[in-house]
Amino acid sequence: MPKVLDGAVIASEIKQEVAEEVRRLASKNVRPGLAAVLVGHVPASQIYVKSKVQACADLGLYSDLVRPAETVTTEEMLALIATLNAREDVDGILVQLPLPKQVDAKVLLDAIAPEKDVDGFHPVNAGRLQAGRPALAPCTPAGVIEILKRSGIAIAGANAVVVGRSDIVGKPAAMLLLHENATVTICHSKTRDLGAVTRQADILVAAIGRPGFVTPRMVKPGATVIDVGINRIDNREEFDRFFKGNEKREAAFAKRGAVIVGDVHPAAFEVSGAYTPVPGGVGLLTIAMLMANTVRAAKMRRGL
């Protein structure tokens, strides 16, 4: 039976360590602070930001939820970011996406001071990550590395294949694996004979944003499969393609009208030696790593 890599257990470990570090910093009169900027009323964004603010409260971090008007302009948002950049009580700045159409998200994210960029999206942090210098790494890829390390999965010397080349997950995940001495290949939807490449992977990271894209025939028997994807399925035909006969998922689909599936077809997990489930895997690490990044930013800013 493949080993299930439980994201909840690992996220809890990281949060405990963050809480301990916050207590140590308190003895130096330092309280890490996170400013979360939420524009608009997208339900998923509201729930996600609420979870982040609650995590700060639970772990002893200071948080400030900033709610600009939905009609806010790029110039007004830039002025807000400049204010947050200058605030000493704010160590991390998080701008929840998506933003309204009238706001230039790229310009805005680039305006965040790199030392407060706890999402790890700023080009300066991307460059530092590539160069192997101290940087704030994107939370989800950093969570992938934590899952592997804390689960006892050997990274050094392993063949690692990352399917997906986004700036937020695919590229930084590949770079972090490379820094851990894996031999890394980055693939994408246009890779020729993709299955032949993925079948060479001891560690396979799926981050392409397509439901069930990685099939059983694409997985090397015994490989560790890290599924980063979160895709909502509300179509009966698609549901049957992934979960037909799964009583637990059938009950969830009947109740909610939708279920979540990753970028890996559930049947592919049976080929693996270990895997992260969806839900219950990598996604649970994102907030934990955001808290860890905020504490790290507080320490780096003060030379601790």
C-alpha positions as CSV (number, residue, x, y, z in Angstrom):
1,M,0.0,0.0,0.0
2,P,1.3,3.5,-0.8
3,K,2.1,5.7,2.1
4,V,-0.2,8.8,2.5
5,L,1.8,11.9,3.2
6,D,-0.5,13.7,5.6
7,G,-0.4,17.5,5.1
8,A,-2.4,18.1,8.3
9,V,0.2,16.5,10.5
10,I,3.1,18.3,8.9
11,A,1.3,21.7,8.9
12,S,0.6,21.2,12.6
13,E,4.3,20.5,13.2
14,I,5.4,23.7,11.4
15,K,2.8,25.8,13.2
16,Q,4.0,24.6,16.5
17,E,7.6,25.5,15.6
18,V,6.4,28.9,14.4
19,A,4.6,29.5,17.7
20,E,7.8,28.6,19.7
21,E,9.8,31.0,17.5
22,V,7.3,33.8,18.1
23,R,7.6,33.2,21.9
24,R,11.4,33.4,21.6
25,L,11.2,36.6,19.6
26,A,8.8,38.1,22.2
27,S,11.7,37.9,24.7
28,K,13.6,40.3,22.3
29,N,10.5,42.6,22.1
30,V,9.8,41.5,18.5
31,R,6.4,40.5,17.4
32,P,6.2,39.4,13.7
33,G,3.4,41.2,11.9
34,L,1.4,40.4,8.7
35,A,-0.7,42.8,6.7
36,A,-3.3,41.1,4.5
37,V,-4.9,43.3,1.8
38,L,-8.3,42.0,0.6
39,V,-10.2,43.8,-2.2
40,G,-13.7,42.8,-3.2
41,H,-16.1,40.1,-2.1
42,V,-14.9,36.9,-3.7
43,P,-16.1,34.2,-1.2
44,A,-13.0,31.9,-1.6
45,S,-10.7,34.9,-1.1
46,Q,-12.6,36.0,2.0
47,I,-12.4,32.5,3.5
48,Y,-8.7,32.2,2.7
49,V,-7.8,35.6,4.2
50,K,-9.9,34.9,7.3
51,S,-7.9,31.6,7.7
52,K,-4.6,33.5,7.5
53,V,-5.7,36.1,10.0
54,Q,-6.9,33.4,12.4
55,A,-3.6,31.5,12.0
56,C,-1.7,34.7,13.0
57,A,-3.9,35.0,16.2
58,D,-3.4,31.3,17.0
59,L,0.4,31.5,16.7
60,G,0.9,34.9,18.4
61,L,1.7,37.0,15.3
62,Y,0.2,40.5,14.8
63,S,-2.1,40.8,11.8
64,D,-3.8,43.8,10.1
65,L,-6.6,43.1,7.6
66,V,-6.8,46.0,5.2
67,R,-10.0,46.3,3.1
68,P,-9.8,48.9,0.3
69,A,-12.9,49.8,-1.6
70,E,-13.8,47.6,-4.6
71,T,-13.5,50.7,-6.8
72,V,-9.8,51.2,-5.7
73,T,-7.4,52.2,-8.4
74,T,-3.9,51.0,-9.1
75,E,-2.5,54.3,-7.9
76,E,-4.4,54.1,-4.6
77,M,-3.2,50.6,-4.1
78,L,0.4,51.6,-4.8
79,A,0.0,54.3,-2.1
80,L,-1.3,51.7,0.3
81,I,1.6,49.4,-0.4
82,A,4.1,52.2,0.1
83,T,2.5,52.9,3.5
84,L,2.8,49.2,4.5
85,N,6.4,49.0,3.2
86,A,7.2,51.9,5.6
87,R,5.5,50.4,8.7
88,E,7.9,48.9,11.3
89,D,5.1,46.7,12.8
90,V,4.6,45.0,9.4
91,D,7.1,42.3,8.4
92,G,5.0,40.7,5.7
93,I,2.6,42.0,3.1
94,L,0.1,39.7,1.5
95,V,-2.1,40.9,-1.4
96,Q,-4.9,38.4,-1.9
97,L,-5.6,37.6,-5.6
98,P,-7.6,38.0,-7.7
99,L,-7.8,41.8,-7.8
100,P,-10.5,43.8,-9.5
101,K,-9.9,44.3,-13.3
102,Q,-9.0,48.0,-12.9
103,V,-6.0,47.2,-10.7
104,D,-2.7,46.1,-12.3
105,A,-1.7,43.2,-10.2
106,K,1.8,42.8,-11.6
107,V,2.7,46.4,-10.9
108,L,1.3,46.1,-7.4
109,L,3.1,42.9,-6.5
110,D,6.4,44.3,-7.8
111,A,5.9,47.3,-5.5
112,I,6.0,45.2,-2.3
113,A,9.4,45.6,-0.6
114,P,11.2,42.3,-1.3
115,E,12.0,41.9,2.4
116,K,8.3,41.9,3.2
117,D,7.3,39.8,0.2
118,V,6.1,36.7,2.3
119,D,4.4,35.2,-0.8
120,G,7.9,35.0,-2.5
121,F,6.6,36.4,-5.8
122,H,8.8,39.5,-6.2
123,P,11.5,39.2,-8.9
124,V,14.2,40.0,-6.4
125,N,13.2,37.0,-4.3
126,A,13.0,34.9,-7.4
127,G,16.5,35.9,-8.3
128,R,17.8,35.3,-4.8
129,L,16.2,31.8,-4.8
130,Q,17.8,31.0,-8.1
131,A,21.2,32.2,-6.8
132,G,20.9,30.1,-3.6
133,R,20.9,33.2,-1.5
134,P,18.7,33.8,1.6
135,A,15.2,34.6,0.2
136,L,11.5,34.3,1.0
137,A,10.4,31.3,-1.2
138,P,6.9,30.9,-2.4
139,C,4.8,29.1,0.2
140,T,3.4,26.2,-1.8
141,P,6.8,25.0,-3.2
142,A,8.4,25.5,0.2
143,G,5.7,23.3,1.6
144,V,6.5,20.6,-1.0
145,I,10.1,20.5,0.3
146,E,8.9,20.3,3.9
147,I,6.6,17.4,3.1
148,L,9.4,15.5,1.5
149,K,11.9,16.1,4.2
150,R,9.6,15.5,7.2
151,S,8.3,12.3,5.6
152,G,11.8,10.9,5.2
153,I,11.8,11.0,1.4
154,A,15.3,11.2,0.1
155,I,15.8,14.1,-2.2
156,A,19.5,14.2,-2.8
157,G,20.4,12.2,-5.8
158,A,16.8,11.5,-6.8
159,N,15.4,12.1,-10.2
160,A,12.7,14.8,-9.7
161,V,10.3,15.8,-12.4
162,V,8.1,18.9,-12.1
163,V,5.1,19.0,-14.4
164,G,4.2,22.7,-14.7
165,R,6.3,25.8,-15.2
166,S,4.4,28.6,-13.4
167,D,6.4,31.3,-11.6
168,I,4.4,30.6,-8.5
169,V,4.8,26.9,-8.1
170,G,6.5,25.0,-11.0
171,K,9.7,27.0,-11.4
172,P,10.4,27.7,-7.7
173,A,9.6,24.0,-6.8
174,A,12.2,22.9,-9.4
175,M,14.8,25.4,-8.0
176,L,14.2,24.2,-4.4
177,L,14.6,20.6,-5.4
178,L,17.8,21.5,-7.2
179,H,19.1,23.2,-4.1
180,E,18.4,19.9,-2.2
181,N,20.7,18.1,-4.8
182,A,18.0,16.4,-6.8
183,T,18.4,16.0,-10.6
184,V,15.5,18.1,-11.9
185,T,13.5,18.1,-15.1
186,I,10.8,20.6,-15.8
187,C,8.0,19.5,-18.0
188,H,4.8,21.0,-19.3
189,S,1.8,20.4,-21.6
190,K,4.0,20.7,-24.7
191,T,6.7,18.3,-23.6
192,R,7.1,15.5,-26.2
193,D,6.3,12.1,-24.9
194,L,5.6,13.4,-21.4
195,G,4.9,10.0,-19.9
196,A,8.4,8.8,-20.9
197,V,9.9,11.6,-18.9
198,T,7.6,11.4,-15.9
199,R,8.2,7.6,-15.6
200,Q,11.8,8.3,-14.8
201,A,10.9,10.3,-11.7
202,D,11.6,9.1,-8.2
203,I,9.8,12.3,-7.1
204,L,7.0,13.5,-9.3
205,V,5.5,17.0,-8.7
206,A,2.2,17.7,-10.5
207,A,1.5,21.4,-10.7
208,I,-0.1,21.9,-14.2
209,G,-3.6,23.0,-13.1
210,R,-5.5,20.4,-15.0
211,P,-7.7,17.8,-13.2
212,G,-6.4,14.3,-13.3
213,F,-3.7,15.2,-15.9
214,V,-1.1,12.7,-14.5
215,T,-2.4,9.2,-15.3
216,P,-1.2,5.8,-13.8
217,R,0.8,5.1,-17.0
218,M,2.9,8.3,-16.3
219,V,4.0,7.2,-12.8
220,K,7.1,5.1,-12.1
221,P,6.1,2.2,-9.7
222,G,7.1,3.2,-6.2
223,A,7.7,6.9,-7.0
224,T,6.7,9.7,-4.5
225,V,3.9,11.7,-6.1
226,I,3.3,15.3,-4.9
227,D,0.0,16.6,-6.1
228,V,-0.2,20.4,-6.0
229,G,-3.4,20.7,-8.0
230,I,-6.7,21.9,-6.6
231,N,-9.5,21.6,-9.2
232,R,-13.2,21.8,-8.6
233,I,-15.3,19.2,-10.3
234,D,-19.0,19.9,-10.6
235,N,-19.8,17.9,-13.8
236,R,-21.2,14.3,-13.3
237,E,-19.3,13.0,-16.3
238,E,-16.0,14.3,-15.0
239,F,-16.8,13.1,-11.5
240,D,-17.4,9.5,-12.9
241,R,-14.0,9.7,-14.7
242,F,-12.2,10.1,-11.4
243,F,-14.4,8.8,-8.6
244,K,-17.1,6.4,-9.9
245,G,-17.8,3.8,-7.2
246,N,-16.1,5.8,-4.5
247,E,-18.8,5.9,-1.8
248,K,-17.2,8.7,0.2
249,R,-16.8,11.0,-2.8
250,E,-20.3,10.1,-4.1
251,A,-21.8,11.2,-0.8
252,A,-19.8,14.5,-0.9
253,F,-20.8,15.1,-4.5
254,A,-24.5,14.5,-3.7
255,K,-24.3,16.9,-0.7
256,R,-22.3,19.8,-2.2
257,G,-22.7,19.3,-6.0
258,A,-18.9,19.4,-6.4
259,V,-15.7,17.7,-5.2
260,I,-12.0,18.6,-5.4
261,V,-9.5,16.6,-7.5
262,G,-5.8,17.3,-7.9
263,D,-3.7,17.3,-11.0
264,V,-3.1,13.5,-10.6
265,H,-5.7,10.9,-11.4
266,P,-6.6,9.1,-8.2
267,A,-5.8,5.8,-9.8
268,A,-2.2,6.9,-10.3
269,F,-1.7,7.1,-6.5
270,E,-2.0,3.3,-6.4
271,V,1.1,3.0,-8.5
272,S,3.2,5.2,-6.2
273,G,5.2,4.4,-3.1
274,A,4.0,7.6,-1.4
275,Y,1.7,10.4,-2.3
276,T,0.0,13.6,-1.1
277,P,-3.8,13.4,-1.2
278,V,-6.2,16.1,-2.5
279,P,-7.6,17.5,-0.3
280,G,-5.4,17.0,2.8
281,G,-2.0,17.3,1.3
282,V,0.1,20.2,0.0
283,G,-2.7,22.8,0.3
284,L,-2.7,22.5,4.1
285,L,1.0,23.6,4.1
286,T,0.4,26.9,2.3
287,I,-0.8,28.9,5.4
288,A,1.7,27.2,7.7
289,M,4.6,28.3,5.3
290,L,3.1,31.8,5.1
291,M,3.4,32.0,8.9
292,A,6.9,30.6,8.8
293,N,7.8,33.2,6.1
294,T,6.4,36.0,8.2
295,V,8.6,35.0,11.1
296,R,11.6,34.6,8.8
297,A,11.0,38.0,7.3
298,A,10.9,39.6,10.8
299,K,14.2,38.0,11.7
300,M,15.9,38.8,8.4
301,R,14.8,42.5,8.7
302,R,16.3,42.8,12.1
303,G,19.5,40.8,11.4
304,L,18.5,38.1,13.9
